[in-house]
């Protein structure tokens, strides 16, 4: 029995290693689009050769002022406002301590910090999240796992950054089957491959039918990866809303 468990463990590690390898070997740039504009990051394969990773920041703390993000002792992202998604930036592929400070206050005590190891050629999102009490701030470092979806599919994940929404379900309007179920506060539901769609998504309290938020004009295109961050409050301002991030490989695929 023990040998079977060990073999299963090795199989899982092999799958994870394969996914990481595929991400770092992508040879196309990634174009990111949000409602505030677009940016393009270099191919992961080139970044890996420089022993670097790609990192971006999302400010998801409602009511908080703009922040600066320090990587170890150096300021890497300046003046990041609420609901902003920064372009990817290259950072060395090693362990770093990320520190969040009020914008322009370089000597201030960090609002939050988190130490994470970065892999060469991989993509990460550092997200500033509200605390349980609505005052404290936390930092999470998420792996973006930017690999092409299966043919004819889109890849989607949802992050619950609302501290008073409770666990949430995500439904396409008019459908009985949830895209995601029971996403906890400060958690993400993992990536899911879905059929292309356009329409409205409903964010519902877990197990309930009444939506607390409807996200209109949602479009999931085949070949693209989407991150939807639920921010704000259900019972205070700013109100509940969504940040949608679209990532797409752009440019011709190099022949091998």
Sine and cosine of phi, psi and omega as CSV:
sin_phi,cos_phi,sin_psi,cos_psi,sin_omega,cos_omega
0.00,0.00,-0.69,0.72,-0.02,-1.00
-0.88,0.48,-0.63,0.78,-0.01,-1.00
-0.91,0.42,-0.61,0.80,0.03,-1.00
-0.91,0.42,-0.67,0.74,0.03,-1.00
-0.88,0.47,-0.67,0.74,-0.01,-1.00
-0.90,0.43,-0.66,0.75,0.03,-1.00
-0.89,0.45,-0.66,0.75,0.05,-1.00
-0.88,0.47,-0.65,0.76,0.03,-1.00
-0.88,0.47,-0.69,0.73,0.02,-1.00
-0.89,0.45,-0.59,0.80,0.02,-1.00
-0.90,0.44,-0.69,0.72,0.04,-1.00
-0.89,0.46,-0.68,0.73,0.03,-1.00
-0.88,0.48,-0.62,0.78,0.01,-1.00
-0.90,0.43,-0.65,0.76,0.03,-1.00
-0.89,0.45,-0.71,0.70,0.00,-1.00
-0.90,0.44,-0.68,0.74,0.01,-1.00
-0.89,0.46,-0.63,0.78,0.02,-1.00
-0.90,0.43,-0.65,0.76,0.02,-1.00
-0.90,0.43,-0.68,0.74,0.02,-1.00
-0.88,0.47,-0.68,0.74,-0.02,-1.00
-0.90,0.44,-0.67,0.74,0.00,-1.00
-0.89,0.46,-0.62,0.78,0.00,-1.00
-0.91,0.42,-0.74,0.67,-0.06,-1.00
-0.93,0.37,-0.31,0.95,-0.02,-1.00
-0.99,-0.14,0.12,0.99,0.04,-1.00
-0.92,0.40,0.75,-0.67,-0.10,-1.00
-0.94,-0.35,0.37,0.93,0.07,-1.00
-0.89,-0.45,0.53,-0.85,0.15,-0.99
-0.90,0.45,0.36,-0.93,0.08,-1.00
-0.91,-0.41,0.84,-0.54,0.07,-1.00
-0.99,-0.17,0.80,-0.60,-0.02,-1.00
-0.94,-0.34,0.74,-0.67,0.03,-1.00
-0.82,-0.57,0.69,-0.72,0.16,-0.99
-0.72,-0.70,0.02,-1.00,0.01,-1.00
-0.92,0.40,-0.23,0.97,-0.03,-1.00
-0.99,-0.17,0.01,1.00,0.04,-1.00
0.66,-0.75,-0.23,-0.97,-0.05,-1.00
-0.68,-0.73,0.33,-0.94,0.05,-1.00
-0.48,-0.88,0.33,-0.95,-0.03,-1.00
-0.77,-0.64,0.74,-0.67,0.03,-1.00
-0.97,-0.25,0.50,-0.87,-0.01,-1.00
-0.92,0.39,0.32,-0.95,0.02,-1.00
-0.85,0.53,0.62,-0.79,-0.01,-1.00
-0.86,0.51,-0.57,0.82,-0.01,-1.00
-0.87,0.49,-0.66,0.75,0.03,-1.00
-0.92,0.38,-0.66,0.75,-0.01,-1.00
-0.90,0.44,-0.63,0.78,0.02,-1.00
-0.88,0.48,-0.64,0.77,0.01,-1.00
-0.89,0.46,-0.44,0.90,0.05,-1.00
-1.00,0.00,0.13,0.99,-0.02,-1.00
0.86,0.51,0.59,0.81,-0.02,-1.00
-0.87,-0.48,0.29,-0.96,0.16,-0.99
-0.89,-0.46,0.18,-0.98,0.03,-1.00
-0.90,-0.43,0.78,-0.62,-0.11,-0.99
-0.73,-0.68,0.66,-0.75,0.13,-0.99
-0.76,-0.65,0.18,-0.98,-0.06,-1.00
-0.79,-0.61,0.65,-0.76,0.16,-0.99
-0.84,-0.54,0.79,-0.62,0.07,-1.00
-1.00,-0.09,0.94,-0.33,-0.07,-1.00
-0.86,-0.51,0.47,0.88,-0.02,-1.00
-0.97,-0.23,0.97,-0.26,-0.07,-1.00
-0.91,0.42,0.67,-0.74,0.04,-1.00
0.99,0.14,-0.12,0.99,-0.02,-1.00
-1.00,0.06,0.53,-0.85,0.04,-1.00
-0.96,0.29,0.11,-0.99,0.03,-1.00
-0.88,0.47,0.47,-0.88,-0.06,-1.00
-0.76,-0.65,0.37,-0.93,0.20,-0.98
-0.95,-0.31,0.59,-0.81,0.04,-1.00
-0.91,-0.41,0.86,-0.51,0.03,-1.00
-0.99,-0.15,0.64,-0.77,0.13,-0.99
-0.94,-0.35,0.94,-0.35,-0.21,-0.98
0.85,0.53,-0.88,-0.47,-0.05,-1.00
-0.97,-0.26,0.13,0.99,-0.06,-1.00
-0.93,-0.37,0.68,-0.73,0.07,-1.00
-0.96,0.27,0.84,-0.54,-0.05,-1.00
-0.95,-0.32,-0.50,0.87,-0.01,-1.00
-0.71,-0.70,0.79,-0.61,-0.11,-0.99
-0.91,-0.42,0.65,-0.76,0.15,-0.99
0.85,0.53,0.72,0.69,-0.02,-1.00
-0.99,0.13,0.92,-0.39,-0.06,-1.00
-1.00,0.04,0.26,-0.96,0.04,-1.00
-0.81,0.59,0.72,-0.69,0.00,-1.00
0.96,0.28,0.12,0.99,0.04,-1.00
-0.99,0.16,0.65,-0.76,0.16,-0.99
-0.90,-0.44,0.92,-0.40,-0.06,-1.00
-0.98,0.22,0.35,-0.94,0.19,-0.98
-0.90,0.43,0.35,-0.94,0.12,-0.99
-0.91,0.40,0.57,-0.82,0.06,-1.00
-0.75,-0.66,0.61,-0.79,0.03,-1.00
-0.97,0.22,0.75,-0.66,0.11,-0.99
-0.75,-0.66,0.46,-0.89,-0.02,-1.00
-0.88,0.48,0.62,-0.78,-0.04,-1.00
-0.98,0.18,0.97,0.23,0.01,-1.00
-0.43,-0.90,-0.05,-1.00,0.01,-1.00
-0.97,0.25,0.72,-0.69,0.03,-1.00
-0.74,-0.67,0.41,-0.91,0.17,-0.99
-0.96,-0.27,0.87,-0.50,0.03,-1.00
-1.00,-0.08,0.76,-0.65,-0.01,-1.00
-0.79,-0.61,0.68,-0.73,-0.03,-1.00
-0.96,-0.30,0.80,-0.59,0.03,-1.00
-0.74,-0.67,0.43,-0.90,0.11,-0.99
-0.84,0.54,0.63,-0.78,-0.07,-1.00
-0.83,0.56,0.76,-0.66,0.05,-1.00
0.99,0.15,0.01,1.00,-0.02,-1.00
-0.93,-0.37,0.96,0.29,-0.15,-0.99
-0.90,0.44,-0.44,0.90,-0.05,-1.00
-0.99,-0.14,0.04,1.00,-0.06,-1.00
-0.94,0.35,0.44,-0.90,0.13,-0.99
-0.88,0.48,0.73,-0.68,-0.01,-1.00
-0.85,0.53,0.65,-0.76,0.11,-0.99
-0.95,0.33,-0.52,0.85,0.02,-1.00
-0.28,-0.96,0.38,-0.93,0.09,-1.00
-0.48,-0.88,0.39,-0.92,-0.02,-1.00
-0.42,-0.91,0.70,-0.72,0.02,-1.00
-0.96,-0.29,0.81,-0.59,-0.03,-1.00
-0.61,-0.79,0.53,-0.85,0.11,-0.99
-1.00,0.00,0.69,-0.72,-0.01,-1.00
-0.94,-0.33,0.64,-0.77,0.01,-1.00
-0.99,-0.13,0.61,-0.79,0.00,-1.00
-0.85,0.52,0.75,-0.66,0.06,-1.00
0.98,0.21,0.11,0.99,-0.03,-1.00
-0.98,-0.20,0.33,-0.94,-0.02,-1.00
-0.94,-0.33,0.63,-0.77,-0.02,-1.00
-0.66,-0.75,0.51,-0.86,0.17,-0.99
-0.89,-0.47,0.85,-0.52,0.14,-0.99
-1.00,-0.05,0.89,-0.46,-0.08,-1.00
-0.88,-0.47,0.79,-0.61,0.07,-1.00
-1.00,0.05,0.83,-0.56,-0.10,-0.99
-0.85,-0.53,0.51,-0.86,0.07,-1.00
-0.95,0.32,0.43,-0.90,0.08,-1.00
-0.99,0.16,0.11,-0.99,0.00,-1.00
-0.85,0.52,-0.58,0.81,-0.06,-1.00
-1.00,0.04,0.01,1.00,0.00,-1.00
0.99,0.15,-0.05,1.00,-0.02,-1.00
-0.93,-0.38,-0.76,0.65,0.01,-1.00
-0.92,0.39,0.34,-0.94,0.00,-1.00
-0.82,-0.58,0.60,-0.80,0.10,-1.00
-0.81,-0.58,0.38,-0.93,0.07,-1.00
-0.89,-0.46,0.73,-0.68,0.16,-0.99
-0.85,-0.53,0.56,-0.83,0.07,-1.00
-0.91,-0.41,0.91,-0.41,-0.08,-1.00
-0.96,-0.30,0.66,-0.75,0.13,-0.99
-0.99,0.16,0.77,-0.64,-0.07,-1.00
-1.00,0.06,-0.33,0.95,0.11,-0.99
0.75,0.66,0.83,0.56,-0.06,-1.00
-0.99,0.12,1.00,-0.06,0.11,-0.99
-0.77,-0.64,0.47,-0.88,0.00,-1.00
-0.88,0.48,0.66,-0.75,0.11,-0.99
-0.94,0.34,0.18,-0.98,0.08,-1.00
-0.86,0.51,0.40,-0.91,-0.03,-1.00
-0.82,0.57,0.77,-0.64,0.03,-1.00
0.99,0.17,0.11,0.99,-0.05,-1.00
-0.89,-0.46,0.36,-0.93,0.21,-0.98
-0.93,-0.37,0.39,-0.92,0.07,-1.00
-0.92,-0.39,0.72,-0.69,-0.09,-1.00
-0.69,-0.73,0.63,-0.78,0.21,-0.98
-0.69,-0.72,0.41,-0.91,0.00,-1.00
-0.80,-0.60,0.74,-0.68,0.04,-1.00
-0.92,-0.38,0.79,-0.62,0.02,-1.00
-1.00,-0.08,0.98,-0.22,-0.02,-1.00
-0.94,-0.34,0.30,0.95,0.03,-1.00
-0.98,-0.19,0.84,-0.54,-0.11,-0.99
-0.99,0.14,-0.06,1.00,0.04,-1.00
-0.83,-0.56,0.20,0.98,0.00,-1.00
-1.00,0.04,-0.25,0.97,-0.07,-1.00
0.94,0.35,-0.26,-0.97,0.06,-1.00
-0.95,0.31,0.64,-0.77,-0.10,-0.99
-0.84,-0.55,0.48,-0.88,0.18,-0.98
-0.92,-0.39,0.46,-0.89,0.00,-1.00
-0.83,-0.56,0.85,-0.53,-0.03,-1.00
-0.81,-0.59,0.64,-0.77,0.29,-0.96
-0.93,0.38,0.72,-0.70,-0.03,-1.00
-0.84,0.55,0.73,-0.68,0.02,-1.00
1.00,0.07,-0.02,1.00,0.00,-1.00
-0.96,-0.27,0.48,-0.88,-0.01,-1.00
-0.99,-0.12,-0.19,0.98,-0.04,-1.00
-0.96,-0.28,0.80,-0.60,-0.03,-1.00
-0.96,0.28,0.60,-0.80,0.19,-0.98
-0.96,0.29,-0.64,0.76,0.02,-1.00
-0.63,-0.78,0.54,-0.84,-0.01,-1.00
-0.74,-0.67,0.65,-0.76,0.17,-0.99
0.88,0.48,0.72,0.69,0.04,-1.00
-0.99,0.11,0.89,-0.46,-0.03,-1.00
-0.96,0.27,0.35,-0.94,0.13,-0.99
-0.84,0.55,0.70,-0.72,-0.01,-1.00
0.92,0.40,0.34,0.94,0.04,-1.00
-0.85,-0.52,0.26,-0.97,0.09,-1.00
-0.77,-0.64,0.51,-0.86,-0.15,-0.99
-0.99,0.12,0.12,0.99,-0.07,-1.00
0.96,0.26,0.30,-0.96,-0.01,-1.00
-0.98,0.21,0.58,-0.81,0.07,-1.00
-0.70,-0.71,0.74,-0.68,0.08,-1.00
-0.99,0.12,0.75,-0.66,-0.07,-1.00
-0.74,-0.67,0.33,-0.94,0.12,-0.99
-0.95,0.32,0.52,-0.86,0.08,-1.00
-0.82,0.57,0.58,-0.81,-0.01,-1.00
-0.44,-0.90,0.33,-0.94,0.18,-0.98
-0.59,-0.81,0.58,-0.81,-0.03,-1.00
0.52,-0.85,-0.62,-0.79,-0.09,-1.00
-0.87,-0.49,0.70,-0.72,0.14,-0.99
-0.98,-0.21,0.63,-0.78,0.05,-1.00
-0.93,-0.37,0.76,-0.64,0.11,-0.99
-0.99,-0.16,0.90,-0.44,-0.08,-1.00
-0.87,-0.49,0.50,-0.87,0.20,-0.98
-0.86,0.51,0.60,-0.80,-0.09,-1.00
-0.79,0.61,0.79,-0.61,0.07,-1.00
0.98,0.18,0.06,1.00,-0.02,-1.00
-0.93,-0.37,0.35,-0.94,-0.04,-1.00
-0.99,-0.11,-0.37,0.93,-0.08,-1.00
-0.99,0.12,0.84,-0.54,0.00,-1.00
-0.96,0.29,0.62,-0.79,0.14,-0.99
-1.00,-0.05,-0.29,0.96,0.03,-1.00
-0.46,-0.89,0.72,-0.69,0.12,-0.99
-0.92,-0.40,0.80,-0.60,-0.01,-1.00
-0.96,-0.28,0.95,-0.30,-0.08,-1.00
-1.00,0.04,0.26,-0.97,0.07,-1.00
0.84,0.55,0.58,0.81,0.08,-1.00
-0.98,0.20,0.70,-0.71,0.06,-1.00
-0.67,-0.74,0.87,-0.50,0.09,-1.00
-0.96,-0.29,0.93,-0.38,-0.01,-1.00
-0.99,-0.11,0.58,-0.81,0.06,-1.00
-0.86,0.51,0.64,-0.77,0.04,-1.00
1.00,0.03,-0.08,1.00,-0.04,-1.00
-0.93,-0.37,0.36,-0.93,0.02,-1.00
-0.89,-0.45,0.70,-0.71,-0.08,-1.00
-0.81,-0.58,0.65,-0.76,0.16,-0.99
-0.86,-0.52,0.82,-0.57,0.04,-1.00
-0.91,-0.40,0.86,-0.51,-0.01,-1.00
-0.95,-0.32,0.86,-0.51,0.03,-1.00
-1.00,0.00,0.89,-0.47,-0.08,-1.00
-0.81,-0.58,0.22,-0.98,0.08,-1.00
1.00,-0.05,-0.27,-0.96,-0.14,-0.99
-0.81,-0.58,0.48,-0.88,0.10,-0.99
-1.00,0.04,-0.41,0.91,-0.10,-0.99
-0.82,-0.58,0.20,0.98,0.00,-1.00
-0.48,-0.88,-0.02,-1.00,0.05,-1.00
-0.95,-0.30,0.47,-0.88,-0.10,1.00
-0.92,0.39,0.52,-0.85,-0.09,-1.00
-0.96,0.29,0.23,-0.97,0.00,-1.00
-0.87,0.49,0.72,-0.69,0.05,-1.00
-0.40,-0.92,-0.01,-1.00,-0.08,-1.00
-0.80,-0.60,0.63,-0.78,0.21,-0.98
-0.97,-0.23,0.83,-0.55,0.01,-1.00
-0.93,-0.36,0.80,-0.61,-0.01,-1.00
-0.88,-0.48,0.81,-0.58,0.01,-1.00
-0.93,-0.38,0.82,-0.58,0.05,-1.00
-0.90,-0.44,0.72,-0.69,-0.04,-1.00
-0.59,-0.80,0.71,-0.71,0.15,-0.99
-0.94,0.34,0.71,-0.71,-0.09,-1.00
-0.77,-0.64,0.49,-0.87,-0.01,-1.00
1.00,-0.02,0.29,-0.96,-0.03,-1.00
-0.94,0.35,0.60,-0.80,0.08,-1.00
-0.96,0.26,0.80,-0.60,0.00,-1.00
-0.93,0.37,0.62,-0.79,0.03,-1.00
-0.99,0.17,0.59,-0.80,0.00,-1.00
-0.89,-0.45,0.00,0.00,0.00,0.00
